[in-house]
């Protein structure tokens, strides 16, 4: 998440540089005012992104310090992994479909009185 935020901050700062240059190059008073408004809004976005990145860094540092435990002292499951204990792997509800029928068919084939 921090990498995405850093990349976004970098893009916004480059956009800010381009707008600053456009502000310097522009002669029309109305266009300069519009660019100035855009620059202020962009600056606010950059500040918000920097705050988000710092909050995410603090949360990550806090999680690392707690050893992956939440506020109640309970272990949090790793993101993207199974919340169950052990190495269960991904949930596959259809993986065992028809497994019980194979045993029943084998028993039925051995029965000489079976008409089906």
C-alpha positions as CSV (number, residue, x, y, z in Angstrom):
1,X,0.0,0.0,0.0
2,X,2.8,2.4,0.8
3,X,4.4,1.8,-2.6
4,X,1.1,2.8,-4.3
5,X,0.8,5.9,-2.2
6,X,4.4,6.9,-2.8
7,X,3.9,6.4,-6.6
8,X,0.7,8.5,-6.5
9,X,2.4,11.2,-4.4
10,X,5.2,11.3,-7.0
11,X,2.8,11.6,-9.9
12,X,0.9,14.4,-8.1
13,X,4.2,16.3,-7.4
14,X,5.2,16.0,-11.1
15,X,1.8,17.4,-12.0
16,X,2.3,20.2,-9.6
17,X,5.6,21.1,-11.2
18,X,4.0,21.2,-14.7
19,X,1.2,23.4,-13.4
20,X,3.7,25.8,-11.7
21,X,5.6,26.0,-15.1
22,X,2.3,26.7,-16.9
23,X,1.4,29.4,-14.3
24,X,4.8,31.1,-15.0
25,X,4.3,30.9,-18.8
26,X,0.7,32.0,-18.9
27,X,-0.1,35.7,-19.5
28,X,-3.9,35.6,-19.3
29,X,-5.1,36.7,-15.8
30,X,-8.1,34.3,-15.8
31,X,-6.1,31.3,-16.9
32,X,-3.6,32.1,-14.2
33,X,-6.3,32.2,-11.6
34,X,-7.7,28.9,-12.8
35,X,-4.3,27.3,-12.6
36,X,-3.8,28.7,-9.1
37,X,-7.1,27.1,-8.0
38,X,-6.0,23.8,-9.5
39,X,-2.6,24.1,-7.8
40,X,-4.2,24.7,-4.4
41,X,-6.5,21.7,-4.8
42,X,-3.6,19.6,-5.9
43,X,-1.5,20.7,-3.0
44,X,-4.4,19.6,-0.6
45,X,-4.5,16.2,-2.3
46,X,-0.8,15.8,-1.9
47,X,-1.0,16.7,1.8
48,X,-3.8,14.2,2.3
49,X,-1.8,11.4,0.5
50,X,1.2,12.1,2.6
51,X,-0.9,11.9,5.8
52,X,-2.4,8.6,4.5
53,X,1.1,7.2,3.8
54,X,2.3,8.2,7.3
55,X,-0.7,6.6,8.9
56,X,-0.2,3.4,7.0
57,X,3.5,3.4,8.0
58,X,2.5,3.9,11.7
59,X,-0.1,1.1,11.5
60,X,2.4,-1.2,9.9
61,X,5.0,-0.4,12.5
62,X,2.4,-1.0,15.3
63,X,1.4,-4.3,13.8
64,X,5.0,-5.4,13.6
65,X,5.6,-4.3,17.2
66,X,2.6,-6.3,18.4
67,X,3.7,-9.4,16.5
68,X,0.5,-9.4,14.4
69,X,-1.9,-9.2,17.3
70,X,-4.9,-6.8,17.3
71,X,-6.0,-4.6,20.2
72,X,-7.5,-7.5,22.1
73,X,-4.3,-9.5,22.0
74,X,-5.7,-12.0,19.5
75,X,-3.6,-13.1,16.5
76,X,-4.8,-11.6,13.2
77,X,-4.8,-13.9,10.2
78,X,-2.4,-13.0,7.4
79,X,-3.9,-11.2,4.5
80,X,-4.6,-13.3,1.5
81,X,-4.2,-16.6,3.4
82,X,-6.6,-19.0,5.0
83,X,-7.8,-17.9,8.4
84,X,-7.9,-21.6,9.6
85,X,-5.0,-23.2,11.4
86,X,-2.7,-25.5,9.4
87,X,-2.1,-25.6,5.7
88,X,-5.7,-25.9,4.5
89,X,-5.2,-24.0,1.2
90,X,-8.0,-22.3,-0.8
91,X,-11.6,-23.4,-0.3
92,X,-12.8,-25.7,-3.1
93,X,-16.4,-26.6,-2.5
94,X,-16.7,-28.8,-5.6
95,X,-13.5,-30.8,-5.1
96,X,-15.2,-33.7,-3.4
97,X,-18.4,-33.7,-5.5
98,X,-19.3,-37.3,-6.3
99,X,-16.6,-38.8,-4.1
100,X,-19.2,-40.7,-2.0
101,X,-21.0,-42.0,-5.1
102,X,-17.9,-43.9,-6.3
103,X,-17.9,-46.0,-3.1
104,X,-21.6,-46.7,-3.5
105,X,-21.2,-47.7,-7.2
106,X,-18.4,-50.1,-6.3
107,X,-20.6,-51.8,-3.7
108,X,-23.5,-52.0,-6.2
109,X,-21.4,-53.6,-8.9
110,X,-20.6,-56.5,-6.5
111,X,-24.2,-57.2,-5.7
112,X,-25.6,-59.9,-8.1
113,X,-29.2,-58.9,-7.3
114,X,-28.7,-55.3,-8.3
115,X,-30.9,-54.5,-11.3
116,X,-29.6,-51.0,-11.9
